[in-house]
């Protein structure tokens, strides 16, 4: 509980002393968290679709798709 008060106090103090830098750090942290959430949600959905495709291919007698591979958002090449 005391750690929470200290963290809140430190953030408020940083906002008062360095408002622009603190806002930039908080924004960057928020954006990184959002990217990680989007990446892992996409990874989970792609894995589920691959699993379903593998099951449907097996039922239809088709060859199974290649093993599941996912490239993280931050590892993809920019166009």
N, C-alpha and C positions, 0 to 999 in steps of 0.2 A: 504494500500500500504506500509506503514512504517512497519507494522507488518511482511510483507513478507520479506522485507530487513533485519529486525532484525533476523528472523528465519534462513534465508540463512547465515547471518553473524555468528550466533551462531553455526550452523552446520559446517561451514568452520573452525571456531575457535576450535570446539571440534575435528575435523579431524586433525588439526595441533597439538593439545595438546595430545589427546588420540586417535591415529589413529586406533589401533586394537579394542579397546572397542567400539568406535563409529561405525566402520564397522560392528561389531557383533550386535549392537543394531539395526542398519538400516536393516541388513539382517533378523534379527528375526522379525522385524516389517513387512517387506515385505512378509515374509513367512506366518505370521498370517493373513495378508490381503488376501493372495492367498487362504488360507484354508477357510476363511469365504466366499469368492466368490464361491469356488468350492462347499462348503456345501449348500449355498442357491440356487445355480444353480441346484444341484442335487435334492434339496427339491422341487423346482418348477417343474422340469421335472417329478419327481415321482408323484406329485399331479396331473399334467396334464394326465399322464398315468392312474392313478387311476380313474380320472373323466371319461376318455374315456372307461375304462373297465367297470365302473358302467353303463354307457349309453348302451354299447354293450350287457351287461348281461341283462339289462331290456328289450331291443329290442328282444333278443333271448328267453326271458321267463325264464332265469336261476335265481337262487337266487343272490342277490347283494353281492359283496365282503364285507369283514369287513370294518369298518371305517378307514379312512386314518390315518396312523401313520408313522412318520419318526423319525429315531434316528440320532441325529447330529453326525458328524464325531468324535468329541472329546468325545462323550459319549459312543462310541462303544467299545467293549472289544477287546483287542489285542490278536491275536492267540498265 
